[in-house]
């Protein structure tokens, strides 16, 4: 089996993310607001700050947006919006807003600190150091800034400067236990175990509840003399102090495994998975343990989950090939190992495993693969005479040890990390990913049906708190339609605006008020349903006794569409257009009716066809099982109506947006980008258009542009943005 993924014992949120959370209350109190002439701006600003204090981050951003729109020369709304974005894990957005605040007021020290912290979280450590120096120029003994600066130097491997900064910190703040923990971590990186333990003991003398001190001491116990029992005692203490961090349970499972407590290890993996059902590490490590006890069915389920969460994870694929081989599913095992060999053609372990699979299948090509694996293994051995244990590097061997009868035994350790490790480390470092990897990772998010139940701390759990932690099913934002009903939210209390809809409403020619929305509630109230049947009867009577008008056919068509009578509504839109060929909204709504009819037929068809249990958001089933060419043919009339709307109303952003969504569904990503670009040109605050354009960029493998657009969508109130942003930037 390929070695486990591990959560470093030194990786606690306080150290690994350079903590550094801005204390919102302190920041709120430290920035005095000047008196403005417009009392409304002051009031909106205060409401936004109140929302920020109560962790209503998305709502607070909307208030700060209003202040920025009215008075873009103020620094504070940019600064507070940056705090909100930081707490939503939108670090790049926080950097941009903090920079904007500093453009307006270069003396705002809190903005330098916030920008430094956000930059440090995304790996722009040099930029963070510059901002820390800016703050230290005014506050040379600030404890938080000195601590963060020391961590930044350590991240850059500038150990002497990091040590000097820790020394300066502790000279001024000798009672700061976190400073000793930080220096212990630095000393451990420099292989100074004695100095690290001395700092850990000092930290624990100052604060018996220092979680990181216990973690470092456990790490020393493991790596210095393999004292798993002592490490377990410290790990237990860390869990007692911080019982909801899943990485601690994964680490304790590792320790219990080494102490032959298999039941305890499995229990810890299961609880870690309960705490974070989207962390692949628990599934992967549990799969390896299940393989050890030969429970291959459960191991296979866990490895499948890893692949669903991570896309093409080569370690998981390799281990799944081993499991499938044990289950005698040779076809599946061969498919997995072929995928690995295609990606890494010089991996000896891949050829060796394939030789075993082919041998068990009776395939004569087994010897060819076996010889190839030996040749590669000898080549690797020749190039690695001074090897270290590969497990220390978190990797897998690239050479194979065989017994005299030619059967495999345990893999031999090798000194150089395999392609698995290089690929894995690249992702963990946050290095630039290839477009193919971005596409694969994004697609893996689209094919996972999220059934997790994450406890929320707020009543309105759709927008409050750290919404980035509330996992949602990843999809694009849907098309906009005109409807008699809407689902307003606190972030979006008003419907979208279309000039032609406003003109119809002002005529009072319809029996109900039209609203433009992409969130039409289901019609399940009997009184509401009866109201629309009565309206249809009214139009029937009126049209039979009066000269027909286009607006009357349009009104009846809207009622019929509300009642899901698609054929009837399309027929009435046709009649309206016969009377008024330039009736823009009739074309608009006929396109919607045609689209909904196709979707309804697709849904009915899907009920009669077996599925694979996966959610496919990349190409919605406009006729399931149909080829893309067939789907495009089915959409011809819908696209013709949208194009006619654009011809009649070329300044309507919603029309371009809808066109972009349909092109996205048809996987014509280049054309979808053009349509969405035009929608954003016409309406620069079109949040859904930014979100969908970001979605398209992710599908094309452009992580940078995708993240920028999704960040902007979050700023404009599209709730799923921050969860998608977090999951794509993991």
Steps between C-alpha positions, in 0.01 A plus 500: 500500500609856438571694819238702686423864456564671830403815683827631638503508876622855464204592286251664729284784364692744722834427337434353157289789381727745676222614713450786505135553510420867535304568814196655344384680811839659554512609141152641514579705805839617376376673183306812581252601235506863398179699487347513154250735354268221389350338805374202291854398412596511866202288593568240231863486607401445862254226408773331297740514794233354728443216253877442486523486879225237511678300226240569231785534255312480170234741621763745626669495158174613337480799735862593438435473125230765537734736685776445242257572217396827665842610627782308332761732649453364855756250633292339774238319291777334296679404820196351668402319183852356495446368855175334391667341197790380713259324734339337195845368395505728195857605564566646156184707528614618843840603360332698221267683739772571756713645219209718392458623857870591512468691173242717672685518833865387504518547880245228583724254687225243544472473122873423471463228761194349335663505158812334642298225665298434183814497284666257739203264469532486121879466498596860412739502794739770374208740458384411850844582643494842337167577665614369838803732480264789423306435821812438708633839392225650715447218752846338536403276794162380377475137609271372224699664221834372631360149532355501149820645358706224660270240346534671162880482518472134597274432204770646273767283668675813623566337832751748645261790449212295639704414811599864549137608471388237753778616735385861468140392560582302815733768633203737506222249569662236720164369619370423151477121480423512127840659438676204661288256302583681178872498577480131594354427160780699338766315698344168411524593133869570561540156664562658843287254695645596840430869448152426368410289804632771733271754334206260515549446873519876554178547304324236709628659822334822386184339365398139563233537231744567214381251238792562266752426773353152547502445124867592465598282793308209346680559170838489675404179679413333170791615288778491758449162665172354369336538841143459379359459851636837615384661178154353554480656847574844354259442212227408747561825684482700177168334415367571847579868452382521139254214443352610168811507279491196268875498428572417863293183479677396180834545672383309806380220274853480359640469853244238602574304185869492592403378846292219341171654614313442174155550649603832652659613172186418301289682758714812464485493121123468512464795737737713291281428197189600697664831589606572141329276243684673215853437625637218286779422749278311741347288224839419347670402824198299615507315167863397560416378848199307370725337240732392778214315668388379153162675500530578130137595440511788748850596386374525142213724610744734676736517202205574271409786733855637482483497121159668505637777721840540336452407137800309364700422815774260392568362846133414538492351149805282574351371821162445336674293233650285780161463666325412174771243432435343840128494418589337165349788304791488258333718237452784749849458645653507153310819410634675812861396454485592130393849600800528733748368242362740238572790736834366631658271240823456700340378822639152572230418757231560238643247254560247775141520622373473144716193446336336801151592382571367152656184640184431703295562186712258300625779275835417338598870511565461873867408445555806284374726780700310760823544304423867447448550876832332583686714245351818644563387858869432424529839335348672802726305735809597306406863521423489872793337675465719808135444574289608793181331609237624257239495772670793664425694184137397503531304180504161332772282368600481138683166521368150557640217708417148385541158656670206331173371352430830330210601723491845651590566860494828686608803290856605555556857618664741260675827551344723239133604521290343227280696261217444747680707759605776262143535380364494854753747634433737210136520595571530873742787437234682304721503192344594170295210373473406138165572333433127479539463876276800568235353269525158663477644851205722411319216324547284809307761699217484246464121523480473878148486637540682829293335773680650795313660785719772642367663813440871462525760772245738353129485431538635146763244408504589131687827540630539855830410655783330313294398200813365331484206741143407404546250220259538212444310180713675240310624197471812288244768580176437306338715231277797579134499414198725543261355756216600727697361793845554649708373793660813646783467750662737742784542251270526196176661619410640156443330164729558202418789267399471135375818337236322293356328809479832679315647202246214504445539874441874461222438248308293759388283208574170678305359792815446707829682540797357309834450677836401353672226698714189470348352814133423433337328798298185446128558466348272763232720655151395389365855516782626278445221250125570491573869447686423178236258373244773564724744312519266200120476501479878515726534194300230318182695557655836420666384178177339380309826537761766417741571223816307591803697609856374523517585870194283571655196336822579686312516831328166441831349391658612827221334700533181299878502546453547875272193492768305303284477186792552266327422170214733580729783606719464188188513281386822667844661472483413129162674470632807680793518257271463200321816615814686615813366326734725705363394840835448675372333817287256299818374331676498837230296673440268204868406522455434873189288437679297233795445729282393793312261273829338395610474862166348600524241223859426602394449861222261399739310275760477775248328729480210256878461462744352753747749637846476651412696811717794404410861448607625157491877503738549211251393235141501628282242335308684235389155389699244700720273299489737204819602327616859531404552135149381581480726803602799294234414242241483778606846616482664157162666557598614850817663370306659212266668749789627712678636194180679396476657846857625465421637154197692633662606828879497455558669837324233708767334721266221610459382139877462456520331840232246406674434170825441688334250735353298214830499314664382821249215518590410142872508592571779251722673752662752264162634384371492858789724607419750225136519609585532869765761425236709324256457790765630741587790268136608505456436874831516691333390826345185351603249767353192335680581175833522683429169674415319178795650318722377783335161463587498129860602571531211746360263237769630263770446764569871566514507880620861529220655295244262644587592858500873422149481352361279775648738760325791328175303495528446875556871550179559304298263716506160323505273805660179357803700383702475817451126542610442139794736545615319813468156343688601185779667700558212746 
